[in-house]
Amino acid sequence: MSEEIPQNAQPDWLNAGKPHIWLPYTQMHTAPNPLPVIGAEGVYLHLANGHKLIDGISSWWSVCHGHRHPHMMQAVARQLDTLPHVMFAGLAHEPAYRLAERLAALAPAGLERVFFSIPAPRRWKWRSKWLSSTGKIKAITAAASL
């Protein structure tokens, strides 16, 4: 979809928040406003102007089962109702430990620990370390560039 939404048809939050948002992969000084999304269902993104788009990259591959998938919605609601968040500073909680166990079982030998993180709004540089004998990724690390 290449048509730009007219300035007077854009939601007020779009222009009000624009000076405070860093848009990745965007030349911020020359790019037009992004398309304002007001909802999502399945493979579709719903725009403020009434159009629907197919989310072909699953919002950076984070919703591969579709937006608002019933199973995912129930699991998130159940977790929020029980324990929305607790930090790992001398504390532990069952869902994270069970997930870490499941992920470690899927990982190649030697990768048995999981680090859970929601990155702070920083630029991240990704580095991969390769096993020379197999060509498979041994570890992926992220370093913050402040």
Sine and cosine of phi, psi and omega as CSV:
sin_phi,cos_phi,sin_psi,cos_psi,sin_omega,cos_omega
0.00,0.00,0.90,-0.43,-0.09,-1.00
-0.97,-0.25,-0.19,0.98,-0.05,-1.00
-0.95,0.31,0.64,-0.77,0.01,-1.00
-1.00,-0.02,0.59,-0.81,0.04,-1.00
-0.98,0.21,0.79,-0.61,0.01,-1.00
-0.82,0.57,0.56,-0.83,-0.06,-1.00
-0.79,0.61,-0.65,0.76,-0.05,-1.00
-0.97,0.24,-0.17,0.99,0.01,-1.00
-0.98,-0.19,0.01,1.00,-0.02,-1.00
-0.99,0.12,0.57,-0.82,0.05,-1.00
-0.89,0.45,0.53,-0.85,-0.04,-1.00
-0.88,0.48,-0.51,0.86,-0.03,-1.00
-0.91,0.40,-0.42,0.91,-0.05,-1.00
-0.91,0.41,-0.79,0.61,-0.01,-1.00
-0.97,0.25,-0.55,0.84,0.01,-1.00
-0.91,0.42,-0.61,0.79,-0.03,-1.00
-1.00,0.01,-0.27,0.96,-0.10,-1.00
-0.80,0.60,-0.67,0.75,0.00,-1.00
-0.92,0.40,-0.19,0.98,-0.11,-0.99
-0.93,-0.36,0.11,0.99,-0.06,-1.00
-0.91,-0.41,0.69,-0.73,0.18,-0.98
-0.98,-0.21,0.87,-0.49,0.00,-1.00
-0.99,-0.14,0.92,-0.39,-0.01,-1.00
-0.90,0.43,0.50,-0.87,0.05,-1.00
0.87,0.50,0.51,0.86,-0.06,-1.00
-0.73,-0.68,0.70,-0.71,0.15,-0.99
-0.99,0.15,0.99,-0.16,-0.19,-0.98
-0.88,0.48,-0.47,0.88,-0.07,-1.00
-0.99,0.13,-0.34,0.94,-0.08,-1.00
-0.87,-0.50,-0.22,0.97,-0.07,-1.00
-0.96,0.27,0.60,-0.80,0.13,-0.99
-0.94,0.35,0.23,-0.97,0.07,-1.00
-0.84,0.54,0.60,-0.80,0.09,-1.00
-0.93,0.37,0.28,-0.96,0.02,-1.00
-0.96,0.27,0.85,-0.53,-0.04,-1.00
-0.97,0.25,0.88,-0.48,0.02,-1.00
-1.00,-0.09,0.77,-0.64,-0.02,-1.00
-0.91,-0.40,-0.06,1.00,0.02,-1.00
-0.09,-1.00,0.18,-0.98,0.02,-1.00
-0.43,-0.90,0.54,-0.84,0.03,-1.00
-0.42,-0.91,0.82,-0.57,-0.01,-1.00
0.87,0.49,-0.83,-0.56,0.00,-1.00
-1.00,-0.03,-0.01,1.00,-0.13,-0.99
-0.98,-0.21,0.62,-0.79,0.20,-0.98
-0.97,-0.26,0.72,-0.70,0.00,-1.00
-0.98,-0.22,0.84,-0.54,-0.05,-1.00
-1.00,-0.05,0.36,-0.93,-0.01,-1.00
-0.87,0.49,-0.44,0.90,-0.02,-1.00
-1.00,0.05,0.10,1.00,0.03,-1.00
1.00,-0.10,-0.22,0.98,0.03,-1.00
-0.96,0.29,0.38,-0.93,0.12,-0.99
-0.88,-0.47,0.63,-0.78,0.08,-1.00
-0.85,-0.53,0.54,-0.84,0.18,-0.98
-0.99,0.14,0.81,-0.58,0.01,-1.00
-0.99,0.16,0.99,0.15,-0.13,-0.99
-0.91,0.42,-0.36,0.93,0.04,-1.00
-0.92,-0.38,0.31,0.95,0.07,-1.00
0.77,0.64,0.71,0.71,-0.01,-1.00
0.74,0.68,0.88,0.48,-0.06,-1.00
0.88,0.48,0.65,0.76,0.14,-0.99
0.91,0.41,0.35,0.94,-0.03,-1.00
-1.00,-0.07,-0.17,0.99,0.02,-1.00
-0.76,-0.65,0.84,0.54,-0.09,-1.00
-0.90,0.43,-0.29,0.96,0.03,-1.00
-0.99,-0.10,0.08,1.00,-0.01,-1.00
0.98,-0.18,0.41,-0.91,0.03,-1.00
-0.95,0.32,0.67,-0.74,0.08,-1.00
0.86,0.51,0.60,0.80,0.04,-1.00
-0.88,0.48,0.75,-0.66,-0.09,-1.00
-0.81,0.59,-0.68,0.73,0.00,-1.00
-0.89,0.46,-0.69,0.72,0.00,-1.00
-0.92,0.39,-0.67,0.74,0.01,-1.00
-0.87,0.49,-0.68,0.73,0.02,-1.00
-0.91,0.42,-0.67,0.74,-0.01,-1.00
-0.91,0.42,-0.67,0.74,0.02,-1.00
-0.91,0.41,-0.71,0.71,0.01,-1.00
-0.88,0.48,-0.67,0.74,0.02,-1.00
-0.88,0.48,-0.69,0.72,0.00,-1.00
-0.93,0.37,-0.68,0.73,0.02,-1.00
-0.89,0.46,-0.58,0.82,0.00,-1.00
-0.94,0.33,-0.48,0.88,-0.05,-1.00
-1.00,-0.03,-0.82,0.58,-0.12,-0.99
-0.36,-0.93,1.00,-0.08,-0.05,-1.00
-0.89,0.46,-0.63,0.78,-0.06,-1.00
-0.25,-0.97,0.59,-0.80,0.22,-0.98
-0.51,-0.86,0.68,-0.73,-0.04,-1.00
-0.99,0.15,0.40,-0.92,0.04,-1.00
-1.00,-0.02,0.90,0.43,0.06,-1.00
-0.83,-0.56,0.96,0.26,-0.08,-1.00
0.99,0.14,0.16,0.99,0.00,-1.00
-0.81,-0.59,0.35,-0.94,0.04,-1.00
-0.56,-0.83,0.38,-0.92,0.12,-0.99
-0.58,-0.81,0.55,-0.83,-0.15,-0.99
-0.83,0.55,-0.75,0.66,-0.06,-1.00
-0.84,0.55,-0.66,0.75,0.00,-1.00
-0.92,0.39,-0.66,0.75,-0.02,-1.00
-0.92,0.38,-0.63,0.77,0.03,-1.00
-0.92,0.38,-0.66,0.75,0.03,-1.00
-0.91,0.42,-0.68,0.74,0.02,-1.00
-0.86,0.51,-0.66,0.75,0.02,-1.00
-0.88,0.47,-0.69,0.72,-0.01,-1.00
-0.92,0.40,-0.68,0.74,0.00,-1.00
-0.92,0.40,-0.65,0.76,0.01,-1.00
-0.89,0.45,-0.57,0.82,0.02,-1.00
-0.92,0.39,-0.44,0.90,0.00,-1.00
-1.00,0.05,-0.33,0.94,-0.10,-0.99
-0.98,0.18,0.39,-0.92,0.07,-1.00
-0.89,0.45,0.35,-0.94,0.02,-1.00
-0.81,0.58,0.66,-0.75,0.00,-1.00
1.00,-0.08,-0.21,0.98,0.06,-1.00
-0.92,-0.38,0.99,0.15,-0.09,-1.00
-0.93,-0.36,0.05,1.00,0.02,-1.00
-0.90,-0.44,0.55,-0.83,0.00,-1.00
-0.87,-0.49,0.70,-0.71,0.10,-1.00
-0.92,-0.39,0.90,-0.44,0.01,-1.00
-1.00,-0.01,0.73,-0.69,-0.02,-1.00
-0.42,-0.91,0.64,-0.77,0.24,-0.97
-0.94,-0.34,0.97,-0.26,-0.14,-0.99
-0.85,0.52,0.64,-0.77,0.12,-0.99
-0.92,0.40,0.34,-0.94,-0.02,-1.00
-0.94,0.34,0.99,0.14,0.01,-1.00
-0.71,-0.70,0.22,-0.98,0.13,-0.99
-1.00,0.09,0.77,-0.64,-0.03,-1.00
-0.94,-0.33,0.66,-0.75,0.10,-1.00
-0.94,-0.33,0.85,-0.53,-0.05,-1.00
-0.99,-0.11,0.69,-0.72,0.05,-1.00
-0.78,-0.62,0.62,-0.78,0.07,-1.00
-0.90,-0.44,0.65,-0.76,0.12,-0.99
-0.94,-0.33,0.77,-0.64,-0.11,-0.99
-0.96,-0.29,0.56,-0.83,0.18,-0.98
-0.99,0.13,0.89,-0.46,-0.11,-0.99
-0.91,0.41,-0.53,0.85,-0.06,-1.00
-0.96,0.26,-0.47,0.88,-0.07,-1.00
-0.91,-0.41,-0.32,0.95,-0.04,-1.00
0.97,0.25,0.16,0.99,0.02,-1.00
-1.00,-0.05,0.45,-0.89,0.03,-1.00
-0.93,0.36,0.78,-0.63,0.05,-1.00
-1.00,-0.02,-0.68,0.73,-0.02,-1.00
-0.43,-0.90,0.55,-0.84,0.10,-0.99
-0.87,-0.50,0.80,-0.60,-0.01,-1.00
-0.82,-0.57,0.42,-0.91,0.05,-1.00
-0.84,-0.55,0.70,-0.71,0.05,-1.00
-0.87,-0.49,0.78,-0.62,0.00,-1.00
-0.96,0.28,0.67,-0.74,0.10,-1.00
-0.93,-0.37,0.97,-0.23,-0.08,-1.00
-0.99,0.12,0.00,0.00,0.00,0.00
